[in-house]
Amino acid sequence: MSTPKFSIITALKSSDPLIFKTADTLLDQLSSKVEWIIKNSDQNCSVELAELGCHDYVRLHCESDASIYDGLNQGLQMATGERFCVNGAGDTFEPGSIELILNAINEAETDGPIFFPIWYGNPPTGVIFPVPEELPIRMAVPNPGAILNISRARELGGFDPSYKIAADYDLICRYITLHSNSYVYQVPISKFLPGGMSERRRAEGFFEKQLVRVRVWGYQPDLQVAKR
C-alpha cells in the first residue's frame, strides 16, 4: 500500500460490534490514499473483527491499553498519513465524504486544522458546525469533524490520557493555538453517534472542559462559589 494522505483512527474496547456500522459506510471509500486504523483493546480480536482487518486498506492492531485515549495514541503512532481524524465505533461517514476530505487536504497551504461539520444523533437531530473561535468557550468541534496534521499532533504529545472525556478537545485546542489558520468547510462529512452519559460523566466533562480552558487558553473557570 502506498503512503496514504489520510488516516482514520478508531479505538475499540473489546471488539465493539458498532464498528461494523462504521465499516458499512467507510470500506468502499478507502483507497491507497486512505487507511483505516482499528486499535482494539483486547489482544484477542473477535473472528468478525479479524475478517474486517483483512481488507486491503484496514490496519487492525489488537493490544491492551490503559484507556480509550491510550488506544488512540497507539493508533496515532501507527498512522502513516499526512492528516488524520478520530472516529468512534458507530460513527458513520457520508457518501463521498472521504473525497471531500482529500480535496481539502490537497488545498491546505499550512498545517492549520481542517474542520467539517457533522450530523449529530441517531437518527440525526441537527448539524454541529465548526466554529474555531468558540473553542476557548466550549467543546465545539468533536472528532471526526477535525482533520489534523499527524506530525504536528505527535509533536504536541498526542492525546493526554489524564483526561477521561476531554482529551480530544484538549488536543484540538493546543493544536489551534500553534496553527490558528484554520480551513472551515460547510458540508457535513459524518454522523456522530453520541452515547448515554451518567451524571458522574457529565460532571467529569464539565470540570475537564474548565481545565482545558485554564491550561490552554488562560481563562478563569466558570465556577460559582456560594458566599457564606
C-alpha positions in Angstrom: 0.0 0.0 0.0 1.4 3.4 -1.0 1.7 6.0 1.7 -1.8 7.5 2.3 -2.6 11.1 2.7 -5.3 10.4 5.3 -5.5 8.1 8.3 -8.7 7.4 10.2 -8.1 6.1 13.7 -10.7 4.2 15.7 -10.0 2.9 19.2 -12.3 0.0 20.4 -13.0 -1.6 23.7 -13.4 -5.3 23.4 -14.2 -5.7 19.7 -17.2 -3.3 19.9 -19.8 -4.6 17.3 -20.8 -1.0 16.4 -17.6 -0.9 14.4 -19.4 -2.8 11.6 -21.9 0.1 11.3 -18.9 2.4 10.6 -17.4 -0.2 8.2 -20.6 -0.3 6.1 -20.1 3.4 5.2 -16.4 3.6 5.1 -14.9 0.5 3.4 -15.9 1.5 -0.1 -14.3 4.9 0.4 -10.9 3.6 1.3 -8.1 3.6 -1.2 -4.3 3.7 -1.5 -4.6 7.3 -0.2 -6.8 6.4 2.8 -6.0 4.0 5.6 -8.3 3.0 8.5 -6.5 2.0 11.7 -8.6 0.0 14.1 -7.0 -0.3 17.6 -8.7 -2.9 19.7 -8.1 -3.1 23.4 -8.1 -6.9 23.6 -5.2 -8.9 22.4 -7.6 -11.5 21.1 -9.9 -10.0 18.4 -13.2 -11.5 17.5 -13.4 -13.6 14.3 -15.6 -10.9 12.7 -13.1 -8.1 13.6 -10.2 -10.2 12.3 -12.0 -10.6 9.0 -12.5 -6.9 8.8 -8.8 -6.5 9.3 -8.1 -8.5 6.2 -9.4 -5.6 4.0 -6.6 -4.1 1.8 -6.7 -0.6 3.5 -7.6 -1.6 7.0 -4.9 -1.9 9.6 -6.0 -3.9 12.7 -4.0 -3.8 15.9 -5.1 -5.8 18.9 -3.2 -4.9 22.1 -4.1 -4.0 25.6 -4.3 -0.3 26.6 -4.9 1.8 29.7 -7.8 3.8 28.3 -9.5 4.9 25.1 -7.1 7.8 24.7 -4.1 5.5 25.3 -5.5 3.4 22.4 -5.9 6.4 20.2 -2.3 7.4 20.9 -1.2 3.9 19.9 -3.2 4.3 16.6 -1.6 7.8 16.1 1.9 6.3 16.3 0.9 3.7 13.7 -0.6 6.2 11.3 1.3 6.8 8.1 -0.9 9.5 6.6 -0.3 13.2 6.3 -3.5 14.1 8.1 -5.8 12.1 10.4 -9.1 12.2 12.2 -10.5 10.1 15.0 -13.9 8.5 15.0 -15.8 6.3 17.4 -17.4 2.9 16.8 -20.9 3.6 15.4 -19.9 6.9 13.8 -20.7 6.8 10.1 -19.3 8.6 7.0 -21.4 10.3 4.4 -21.1 9.1 0.8 -18.3 11.0 -0.9 -17.1 12.4 2.4 -13.6 11.0 2.1 -13.1 12.5 -1.3 -14.1 15.9 0.2 -11.5 15.4 2.9 -8.8 14.5 0.4 -9.6 17.6 -1.6 -9.4 19.7 1.5 -6.0 18.2 2.4 -4.7 19.0 -1.1 -6.0 22.6 -0.9 -4.5 23.3 2.5 -1.5 25.6 2.3 -0.5 25.3 6.0 -0.7 22.7 8.8 -3.7 24.5 10.2 -6.7 22.3 11.3 -9.3 21.4 8.7 -12.9 21.5 10.1 -16.0 19.9 8.7 -19.5 19.9 10.2 -21.0 16.6 11.4 -24.5 15.3 11.8 -25.4 14.6 15.4 -27.7 12.0 16.9 -29.2 8.7 15.7 -31.3 9.5 13.8 -29.6 12.8 13.2 -31.2 15.7 15.1 -29.1 18.5 13.8 -25.7 19.6 12.4 -22.7 20.7 14.5 -20.9 23.4 12.5 -17.3 24.0 13.4 -16.7 27.4 14.9 -12.9 27.5 15.7 -13.2 30.8 17.5 -15.6 29.2 20.0 -13.0 26.5 21.0 -11.9 28.6 24.1 -15.5 28.6 25.3 -16.9 25.1 24.6 -16.2 21.7 23.2 -17.4 22.8 19.8 -15.7 20.6 17.3 -15.7 16.9 18.2 -14.0 14.3 16.1 -14.3 13.2 13.3 -15.0 16.7 12.2 -11.4 17.9 12.9 -8.7 16.9 10.5 -5.2 17.5 12.0 -1.7 17.1 10.7 -0.2 13.8 12.1 3.4 15.1 12.6 2.2 18.2 14.4 -0.2 16.2 16.7 2.7 13.9 17.6 4.9 16.9 18.4 2.2 18.0 20.9 2.3 14.6 22.6 -1.0 13.4 21.1 -4.0 12.8 23.4 -3.4 13.5 27.1 -4.6 10.3 28.8 -5.1 12.1 32.1 -8.4 13.2 30.7 -11.4 10.8 30.8 -13.6 12.8 28.3 -12.0 15.9 27.0 -8.6 14.8 25.6 -9.7 15.3 22.0 -11.0 18.8 22.9 -7.7 19.4 24.7 -5.6 18.3 21.7 -7.6 20.4 19.2 -7.2 23.5 21.5 -3.5 23.0 21.9 -3.1 22.4 18.2 -5.1 25.5 17.1 -3.0 27.8 19.4 0.0 26.9 17.3 -1.7 26.6 13.9 -4.5 29.2 14.0 -5.0 29.5 10.3 -8.0 27.1 10.1 -9.8 25.7 7.0 -13.5 25.5 7.6 -15.9 23.7 5.2 -19.7 23.6 5.3 -20.7 20.1 4.0 -21.3 17.5 6.8 -19.0 14.5 6.4 -20.2 12.1 9.0 -22.9 11.2 11.6 -21.6 11.4 15.1 -23.1 8.7 17.5 -23.5 10.2 21.0 -23.6 7.7 23.8 -25.6 7.8 27.0 -23.9 9.7 29.8 -24.3 9.4 33.6 -24.4 12.4 35.9 -20.9 11.5 37.0 -19.6 11.6 33.4 -21.4 14.9 32.8 -19.7 16.3 35.8 -16.3 15.0 34.7 -16.8 16.5 31.3 -17.7 19.9 32.8 -14.7 20.1 35.0 -12.4 18.8 32.3 -13.6 21.5 29.9 -12.8 24.1 32.6 -9.4 22.5 33.0 -8.7 22.9 29.2 -9.8 26.5 29.3 -7.5 27.3 32.1 -4.5 25.2 30.9 -4.7 26.2 27.2 -6.5 29.5 27.0 -5.6 31.0 30.4 -9.3 31.6 31.2 -10.8 31.5 34.7 -13.1 28.6 35.2 -16.9 29.2 35.2 -17.4 28.1 38.8 -19.8 29.9 41.0 -18.9 29.8 44.7 -21.7 30.4 47.1 -21.0 33.2 49.6 -21.5 32.2 53.3 
